[in-house]
Amino acid sequence: MTLRNVSLVFLLSGLWHGASWTFVIWGALHSLYFMPLVVRGKNRRYLDDVAVGYLWPSGVEFASIFATFSLTCIAWVFFRAPTVGDALVYLQRMVAPGSFFGTPISIYLPSLAMLAAFVSFEWIHRTLEFPLSRPGWPVPIKYLVYFGLIYWMIVVSKDGTEFIYFQF
């Protein structure tokens, strides 16, 4: 019964975002990703912060973080794609020789640098609920960080792509 209910919640959350197969697949993938935890009774087990008291995560923690991020990105391809066919083509191109992996890394350096900054910031402040609101930060620094993030999002999306939730 729990498996059914969890599956329904994820599928309905997909439908809530839009009446399209891409959203249903997005919900189904999240359901599929979550099922092993439910079956093994571990879905409520890991609620604590990662690597408490350590500078870096263990190998298992790092693999879990990487797997979660990768699987979530795959699901988001379906969320963003106009059709299932488009999503499948995009996923195929992500791993095809000469496309994503064949592109010179210099093209991705600005985005990789920002990603590294975001990940580092989040990792360092992983025990805080709202890292940018932490006490002791001067207000101008907070606004500088916020402005920098907004500016970066505008610069990176200079191709005219609108914010995804504008379509809802």
C-alpha positions in Angstrom: 0.0 0.0 0.0 2.9 2.4 0.8 4.5 1.7 -2.6 1.2 2.5 -4.3 0.7 5.7 -2.4 4.2 6.9 -2.9 3.9 6.2 -6.7 0.6 8.0 -6.8 2.0 11.0 -5.1 4.9 11.3 -7.6 2.7 10.6 -10.6 0.2 13.2 -9.5 2.9 15.7 -8.8 3.9 15.2 -12.4 0.4 15.7 -13.7 0.0 18.8 -11.4 2.8 20.4 -13.4 1.2 19.7 -16.7 -1.0 17.3 -18.7 1.8 16.0 -20.8 3.7 12.6 -20.9 6.9 14.4 -20.2 5.6 15.5 -16.7 4.2 12.0 -16.1 7.6 10.5 -16.9 9.3 13.1 -14.6 7.0 12.0 -11.8 7.4 8.3 -12.6 11.2 8.6 -12.6 11.2 10.2 -9.2 8.9 7.5 -8.0 11.2 4.9 -9.4 14.3 6.5 -7.8 12.5 6.6 -4.4 11.1 3.0 -4.4 14.4 1.2 -3.3 14.4 3.3 -0.2 10.8 2.5 0.6 11.2 -1.2 0.0 14.3 -1.3 2.2 12.7 0.9 4.9 15.4 3.5 4.6 13.3 6.4 3.2 13.3 8.2 6.6 16.7 7.0 7.8 19.1 9.6 6.4 17.7 12.9 7.5 20.9 14.2 9.2 23.5 16.4 7.6 26.2 14.6 5.6 29.7 14.2 6.9 29.1 15.9 10.2 32.4 16.8 11.8 34.4 16.0 8.6 35.7 18.3 5.9 34.8 15.9 3.0 32.1 13.2 2.6 33.1 9.6 2.6 33.4 7.7 -0.7 29.9 6.2 -0.2 28.4 9.6 0.7 30.1 11.2 -2.3 28.8 8.4 -4.6 25.3 8.9 -3.2 25.4 12.6 -3.7 26.7 12.2 -7.2 24.1 9.6 -8.1 21.2 11.6 -6.6 22.3 14.7 -8.6 22.8 12.8 -11.8 19.4 11.0 -11.6 17.6 14.2 -10.7 19.2 15.9 -13.8 18.0 13.1 -16.0 14.5 13.4 -14.7 14.6 17.2 -15.2 15.3 16.7 -18.9 11.8 15.2 -19.2 10.4 18.1 -17.2 11.8 20.7 -19.5 11.5 19.0 -22.9 8.4 19.8 -25.0 8.0 16.1 -26.0 9.2 12.7 -24.9 11.0 12.4 -28.2 12.9 15.6 -27.6 13.9 14.5 -24.1 15.2 11.2 -25.5 17.2 12.9 -28.2 18.6 15.3 -25.7 19.6 12.4 -23.4 21.2 10.6 -26.3 23.2 13.7 -27.3 24.4 14.2 -23.8 26.4 10.9 -24.0 27.1 10.7 -27.7 30.7 11.1 -28.8 31.4 14.5 -30.3 28.6 16.4 -28.5 28.7 17.0 -24.8 31.8 14.9 -24.0 33.5 15.9 -27.3 33.2 19.6 -26.7 36.3 21.5 -25.5 36.0 22.1 -21.7 36.9 25.8 -22.2 33.3 26.3 -23.3 32.0 25.1 -20.0 34.6 26.8 -17.7 32.4 29.7 -16.6 29.5 27.4 -15.8 31.7 24.9 -14.1 33.3 27.6 -12.0 29.9 28.8 -10.9 28.8 25.3 -10.2 31.9 24.7 -8.1 31.3 27.9 -6.2 27.6 26.9 -5.5 28.6 23.4 -4.4 31.4 24.6 -2.2 29.2 27.3 -0.6 26.4 24.7 0.0 28.9 22.1 1.3 30.6 24.5 3.8 27.2 25.7 5.1 25.4 22.4 4.9 24.3 22.5 8.5 22.4 25.8 8.1 18.9 25.9 6.9 19.3 29.2 5.0 23.1 29.8 4.4 22.7 33.3 2.9 20.7 34.4 6.0 23.3 33.3 8.5 23.8 35.7 11.4 26.9 37.9 11.3 27.0 38.4 7.6 26.8 42.2 6.8 23.7 43.1 4.8 25.8 44.5 1.9 27.6 41.1 1.5 24.3 39.3 1.5 22.9 41.6 -1.2 26.2 41.3 -3.2 25.9 37.5 -3.2 22.2 37.7 -4.2 23.0 40.2 -7.0 25.8 38.0 -8.2 23.6 34.9 -8.4 20.9 36.8 -10.3 23.4 38.4 -12.6 25.0 35.0 -13.3 21.7 33.4 -14.1 20.9 36.2 -16.6 24.3 36.0 -18.2 24.2 32.2 -18.5 20.7 32.3 -20.0 21.4 35.1 -22.5 19.9 32.9 -25.2 16.5 34.2 -24.3 15.3 31.2 -22.5 12.6 32.2 -20.1 12.3 31.1 -16.5 10.7 27.6 -16.6 7.8 28.4 -14.3 6.6 31.2 -16.5 4.9 28.5 -18.6 2.6 27.4 -15.7 
